[in-house]
């Protein structure tokens, strides 16, 4: 999952990035409203965390612009503004949730996961195909009761493939999800990580099929 963080305070921005990176997510961060508006063009973000007290354009103006421009990914407002009218304005402007500072990192992560579950129409934390299961909370991949060791990027790719429920995931989607501004993920790297996952899945009844001209899909093997 690729997340955009919009926060003007350098220390808070860094702390938030570290929390989200620790979950295995890719994170881009900007410090003002104008950069927040331009950042979403050409990048497929899965989620955004937005402060309201921003220089150049405040968070409500950013959120309104995003929604009018059909930027439909979930947005969590994270701000020091705790008045009722601020919360109502944020939610009415298109936010999916509203969290006030200071916040507990565990609760913030839980709220992000809850919003994502609602948006993909899933009420469970466990993705399954055949005997494979992936726990989106613990980031654990299991074959039956056997835990399969994954690196953070392998884990992110596995979640992306399992979330597609057998449908193809395009290479461009994988590249966008696995990239950040500080760490590019090239199309060639996709093939390398697909190969690594195939090795770990070998003999476990589930394979990664290459759909030529489209992408990759998890499929049950005969």
N, C-alpha and C positions, 0 to 999 in steps of 0.2 A: 504494500500500500504506500502511495506517495502523498505526503501531507504538505500543505503550505501553512507556515506560521507567520502571522503578521503581528509584530510586537516591537514597540519603539525602544523599550528599555534594554540595553545590551546584556545586562546580567540576567534579566528574566528571559530574554530571547535565547540565550545560551543554555540556561537551565531547562527550559522547555524542550529545546532540541535534544538535549541529552536524555531526557525522560522518554521521548518518542523514539529516538534511535535505539535505546535499550530494549524496546519492544520489537526490534527488527524492521521497523518502518524506515522509508526514505524520507528525508525532511529537507525542504527548502525554506528559507526565512528571509523576510523583508522587514524594513523598519518604518515605512510610512505608507500613507494611503494611496498615493499615486503609483508607487511601485507595486502595491497590492493589486491595483486594477490592471496594470500591464502584465503582471506575472502570470496570469491565468491564460493568456493567449498563446496558443501553440503547445501547451502542456496539459496532459490529462491528469488532473489531480483527483484523488479519491476522497480527500477530506481537507478542510481548512479550519484552523484555529485563529480567531480574529479578536484583537483588542479593539476597544472603541476609542480610547484617547490617543489618537494618532496625529502626527504632524501632516500638513499639506491637505489631506482629506480625512475626516474622522471615520470611524468604523461603520457608522450607520450609512453614510454616503457611499462607502465602499460596498457594503452589503447590498444596498439598493441598486447600485450600478451592476454588480455581479448578476443579480436576479433578472434585471431588465435585459442584460446581455446573454441570458440563458445559460449562465454558469450554474449548473444544477447540482453540483456535488454538495454533500452535507457540510454545514458550517456550525461550529461551536463557538459562541462568543465567550471570551475569557477576559474579564475586565474588573476594575476596581469600582465601577459604578454599580451600586447595590440598591438604588431606589426603585420602587415598583414601576414608575413610569418608564425608566430606562429598560427594565426587563421586558415590559410590554412592547416598547418600541422596537427592541432588538428582535423579539420573536415575530412581531408583525411585519418587520422588514425582510424576513426570510430566514432567520436563524433556526437551526434545528434544536439547539439547547443553549442555555445561558448559565455560566458558572462565574461566581465572583471570586476575586482575589482577597486574601490568600487562599490557595487551594491545596488539597491533598493529592499528590501525584497518583496514588492508586485509584482514587475516585475519578480523577480526570481520565485516566486510561480506560476505566470501566465505562464511563459515559461515552467515550469515543466508540468503544466496541458495541455498546448498546445501540447507538445511533446507526452504526454500520449494519448491525443485524436487522434493524427495522427497514433500512433502505434496500437491502437485498431480499427482504421478505422471509428471513430465517429467524426462528425463535430459539435456535439451539446454538451451542458453542462447539458442537462436534460435527466435523465434515467427514463423510464416509464414502468409500467406494470399495466394494468387495470386502476383504478382511482388513483393509487399511482404514485408519481413522486419524484425523488431525484435529487436535484440540487448539482452538484459536486463542484460548486464554493462556495455556501453559506453553504453547508453541511446540507441543510434542507430537511426533508422528509415530504411530504404532502399527505393527502388523500382528493382529491378535493381541497378545500380551507383550510382545517383543517391542521394545523401544528402539527406533532407528535414529541414529545420531545425524543431525543436520547442522550445517553452518547457518548463521542468520540469513544469508542470501538464499541458500537452498530452501530454508524454511519459508521465506517470503514467496519464492517461486512455487513451492508446493501448495501453499495456501491459495495462490492465484489459480493454479490448475484445478485444485479440488473444488474451489468455489464456483467454477464454470460448470460443474456437474456433467462432465463428459462432452461439453461443447468446446469447439476449438478456441484457443486464445491466440490472438495474432502476435507475431514477433514484435511489432511496433508497440503493442500494448504492454508486453513484457518489458521492453526497453524503457518505456515511459515510467512504469511502476517501479522498476528497480534502480532508476537513476535519481540523482539529485544534482544540484548545481556544482557541488564540490566533488562529486564522484560520478562520472559518466559510466554508463553501462552500455557497451557497444553491441551491435547485432551479432558479432562473432562470439561475444561472451555468452549470449543466450544459448548457442549451440554447446558451449563448454559445460554450462550448468545443467542443460538438459541431459547431456551425456553422464554427468555425475549422478543425477537423480536416477537415470535408467540403471546404472550399476547398483545403486542401493535398493532399487525395486526388483532387481532380477530374481526370478523364481518365486515371487510373492503374489502372482495372479493378476497383477495390474501393470500395464505398460504405458509408456508415453508414445503416442502415435504421431508421426509427422504428417500433417495434412498439407500437401504441397500447394504452395501459393496462398495458403491461409495462415497456418500456425501449428500449434500443438494441442493435443487433447489426451486426457487420461482415459484409458479404455481397459475393460476387463479382458484378460487373455483367455483363450480357449484351453 
